[in-house]
Amino acid sequence: MLLYFFSFQSTVAEVRSIVVHTVVKLARSAGSALKPHLPRLIPALLLATGEAEGKELNYLSVRMSNDPAVQERLDLARIAAARASTTTECVNYALQFVDGSVLEKLVPALVDLIKGHVGIGTKGTAAHVVTALTHQCPLDLQPHAGKILAAFVSGLSDTNAAVRKTYAAAIGQLMRSAKDSSLEKLFARLRTWYMESGEASSSEQKKMAVVYTYEAINQHNPDRIKSHAAQSLPLVFLAMHEEKEPGMNDAVLEIWEEVWSDNTPGTEGGIRLYLKEIVALLSAAAESQSWKLKAQACRAMGAAASKLGSSIAAVEQGKMLAVLGNSLSGRTWDGKEEVVAALADVCVHGKESEGIQSLVKGNNEAGLTAGVVVEALLKECRKEKKSYRAVALRSTGRLLKELELDHFSPLCEVALPLIKVAEKKDNAEDEDDSEEEKAEKEEGEQTLELRRAAFECLADSWCSAGKEAQGARATELAEALAARAEATTKKNMLAIAAAAGKVLSAWREPHSDPERRSTVLVSVGRLLSACLAQPKATQLRKESLSTLEAAVGILKEADSPAEVTAFREALGRGLDDAVRDVSAEAAVKAAAREARARLMELPALEEEKEGEDGDQKMEAV
């Protein structure tokens, strides 16, 4: 046998081939007599497996490096072919004679192969041998599991994706024999890798290795995850909230969600069980130098707060608010929208909790008050990046409405200028004006989205505004909405109609100033006229008719024929267009007829009444 082991090192391919086939035949007939030679035979056969492949496939794999997905499939096929080779079959036969005494000498050789610069076939078959040993002699393997595990973990940073996936699968099998201390070190290492910020390609490779490892452990030894759930599952929760990129990371997110659902009694139950550990990990991730990881951590905080609502523990809720508040300060970075949205989620979904109530009342233990939070959000609403401002405005309006905070006036200073229609300039400034229009067209969608956010924000904050703040801004707000409705898209018209409906429904004292009420209703009539006149806009007309109902209710309470007349004139033919539109849905036309009938029932000035009677007769004809 010694002669054959030395012949394995021969530089002549024919010699190596003859030796391998001879050794395989000897091994099959030697039986238990192989046992003393196994520590040298098995590694030699594994090396021979890798060398038997030839250089052509390795060259092809290198050439495929520009397409990682194709390269990975090719290399996985190479590993599968190596496992099905004659030499690997011989190894599988020899493994039945392995026991504790053999492992003492075999394991160091396997570790060298796993960590060494050998062929991909050798690495793949070495991982296969370890997997087979975990099934055949798990108790004998246990004293050596730590060394093997360390070798596999080191190999998870291999540049080859197929090797990383193969080693991760072997780690999942090895968990059967690994000690608890080894498992704790593994999860700590995986957490460190996932949260590392460095070169993009290296960081992404490590993250994928973490995904493969968790998937393998969950498939082969899920009980080991459950036994160390407080250490392993917080990372799973964080990873679940990576930003979705359709067609890019769908499979990865599915793996994380599967691991979470398999090891928790449901999303809410899992968060509640490991909330302390989850918040600690998310807080650390929020301090990362990686913007992507910071945004992901904040997104996860918002999700946790949304699931637990007001039942969230006060200590963890306070930590979330502190972390999000710190993350909110400073310049705008890619993904910072998640910080603003998460802050609103924590406050809104936990509004009945003791922590948020103390925040609103101003007696929070940390010295944090609702005023401080709103002031910080208003500062973010003034940032230059339009997409970020839109999220900040929506989050601020939502928070003010749900917590019933009156900060309408300062918010108007920020949001009203965004929706007002600029006055036409002199001819001398036409050139500058055209340049501004050109720049606005280039960012058209972002500008429209920002205005939509401003409409929603103003409407939400109006609902919690006091009567003085409403009275001071009602006319200005209504006129700005009407002017913008006459010069915008259908999508923004829908937001304007909804905003106008909220304004009328939440108007605290519409009858305290008849002149102001009349002005506001005339402006609402103008915007409804523009919205109702739009053809093929079912949702827009439904929203507009709902707003019209609110306006009719206020007019009915006011009992002022002059105001009814002024509103009808402002509404113009918009309502009639909705009734006569042959392409409109029958339900929308019926609702428009009912709304017109209720409007016509209101007392108006005689002169206008006669004109309306004539119009109705003409329509009947």
Number of C-alpha atoms within 10 A of each C-alpha: 12 9 8 16 17 12 17 20 14 13 9 10 13 10 13 21 16 13 19 23 13 12 19 19 12 14 19 15 11 12 13 13 11 18 18 13 13 21 21 15 22 23 20 21 24 25 21 21 26 21 17 18 18 10 11 8 13 16 10 13 20 10 11 15 13 10 10 14 12 13 20 19 13 18 22 20 14 21 22 14 16 24 23 13 14 15 25 24 15 19 23 17 14 20 17 15 16 20 16 15 12 16 20 15 13 19 19 15 17 23 18 15 22 23 17 13 10 14 21 22 27 29 27 30 29 26 27 19 20 20 18 18 23 21 14 16 17 18 17 19 24 19 16 18 24 20 16 26 22 17 20 25 21 14 22 25 19 19 12 17 21 23 26 26 24 24 30 26 23 27 31 23 24 28 26 21 20 24 14 13 9 16 18 14 13 18 20 13 13 22 19 15 19 22 21 19 17 11 8 8 9 14 17 16 20 22 21 19 27 23 22 23 26 25 21 23 23 22 15 17 17 19 15 18 21 16 12 14 19 16 19 22 25 24 23 22 25 23 23 21 20 19 15 12 9 8 7 9 12 11 11 18 20 12 19 23 17 15 24 21 13 15 17 17 12 12 15 17 13 19 24 17 14 16 21 15 19 27 23 14 19 25 20 14 23 23 15 17 13 15 17 18 25 25 26 25 31 30 25 23 31 24 19 25 26 19 18 19 20 21 15 22 17 15 10 18 25 19 15 23 21 16 21 25 18 13 18 21 12 8 9 14 12 11 18 21 22 24 27 29 23 26 27 27 24 27 30 23 23 25 20 14 19 17 23 25 18 17 23 20 11 15 14 17 11 10 10 18 18 22 16 14 21 18 15 16 25 21 15 25 25 16 15 10 14 18 16 23 24 26 23 30 30 24 25 29 29 23 29 25 20 17 19 17 20 20 22 23 19 12 23 19 12 16 22 18 13 19 21 17 16 10 6 9 10 8 9 8 10 12 10 12 15 11 11 11 13 12 11 14 12 10 12 13 12 17 18 20 18 24 26 23 26 31 28 23 28 27 27 26 27 33 24 24 23 18 15 12 16 23 19 12 15 20 18 16 22 24 21 18 25 26 18 19 26 16 12 13 12 17 14 20 29 21 22 31 30 20 25 33 23 20 24 25 16 18 20 18 13 21 15 11 10 13 11 16 21 22 19 24 28 25 25 29 25 25 28 30 26 23 28 27 20 17 16 13 18 18 13 25 27 21 22 28 25 18 24 26 19 19 22 20 15 18 23 17 10 16 13 16 16 14 22 25 20 19 25 22 15 19 23 17 15 19 25 18 18 29 22 13 16 11 12 17 13 12 11 18 23 13 17 25 17 15 18 18 11 14 21 16 9 15 17 21 14 11 9 15 14 11 10 14 12 11 12 10 9 9 10 7 6
